[in-house]
Amino acid sequence: MRPIATTRAATGIATGKLAVWWVLASEVVIFGGLLASYVMFRLGHPEWADAAAVTNTYIGAFNTWVLLTSSLTAVLAHQAAEKGDGKRAAMFLYCTIFGALVFLGVKTYEWWYEISHGYTITSNGFWAFYYTAAGLHAFHVIAGAVIMAFVARDAARGRELHRVELIGIYWHFVDIVWIFLFPLLYIAK
C-alpha cells in the first residue's frame, strides 16, 4: 500500500510526481541562470576560446554517450516497473547507477588532468564557469545515483515501484542539463 502522500492528487497529478516537477522547475532556474550568465560572459570575452580549446571534446563526448545510455536504462527500468517486475526494474536502475559512476570516474580523471596542468577554478573566468557548471552537474549526478540506489533496493523487493518513474524523470533532467553543458563547454571553442 502506498503512503497517502504519494496517492493524493488534488491537481490530477500524484503528489510525488508533482513534487519532482517542482524540484526540477527550481533546478531549471539554477542551471538556466548559470548557463545564461556563461553565454553572456563568453560573448564578451572572446579570449575564453583559448581556454575552452583545452577541454577534451572526446572525453566530453564519451561522457555524453554514457549519460544517454544511462537514460535508456532508466527508461527500461520504468517499463519494467510499469509491468510490476521490480527485480528487473532494480537491475536496470543499477545499470543506470553504473553509468553515473562511469561518468563521475571520467570526470574525476578529466579534472585531475586539467588541474595538474594548471587549469584551476582561479585561472580565469572560463575555468570558473567550467568548474562551477560541471561541478554542480556532478553533484546532481551523485544525488541522483544515491537516491536511485534506495529506489532500486525497494524495487528489488517489489515495493514502491512508482518511485522508479520519479527518479527516472529526475535522471532525464540531469541528462538534459549535460546536453546543454557539453556543447557550451567542450564544442564551442
C-alpha positions, 0 to 999 in steps of 0.5 A, a space after each residue: 500500500 502506498 503512503 497517502 502522500 504519494 496517492 493524493 492528487 488534488 491537481 490530477 497529478 500524484 503528489 510525488 510526481 508533482 513534487 519532482 516537477 517542482 524540484 526540477 522547475 527550481 533546478 531549471 532556474 539554477 542551471 538556466 541562470 548559470 548557463 545564461 550568465 556563461 553565454 553572456 560572459 563568453 560573448 564578451 570575452 572572446 579570449 575564453 576560446 583559448 581556454 575552452 580549446 583545452 577541454 577534451 571534446 572526446 572525453 566530453 563526448 564519451 561522457 555524453 554517450 554514457 549519460 544517454 545510455 544511462 537514460 535508456 536504462 532508466 527508461 527500461 527500468 520504468 517499463 519494467 516497473 510499469 509491468 510490476 517486475 521490480 527485480 528487473 526494474 532494480 537491475 536496470 536502475 543499477 545499470 543506470 547507477 553504473 553509468 553515473 559512476 562511469 561518468 563521475 570516474 571520467 570526470 574525476 580523471 578529466 579534472 585531475 588532468 586539467 588541474 595538474 596542468 594548471 587549469 584551476 577554478 582561479 585561472 580565469 573566468 572560463 575555468 570558473 564557469 567550467 568548474 562551477 557548471 560541471 561541478 554542480 552537474 556532478 553533484 546532481 549526478 551523485 544525488 541522483 545515483 544515491 537516491 536511485 540506489 534506495 529506489 532500486 533496493 525497494 524495487 528489488 523487493 517489489 515495493 514502491 515501484 512508482 518511485 522508479 518513474 520519479 527518479 527516472 524523470 529526475 535522471 532525464 533532467 540531469 541528462 538534459 542539463 549535460 546536453 546543454 553543458 557539453 556543447 557550451 563547454 567542450 564544442 564551442 571553442 
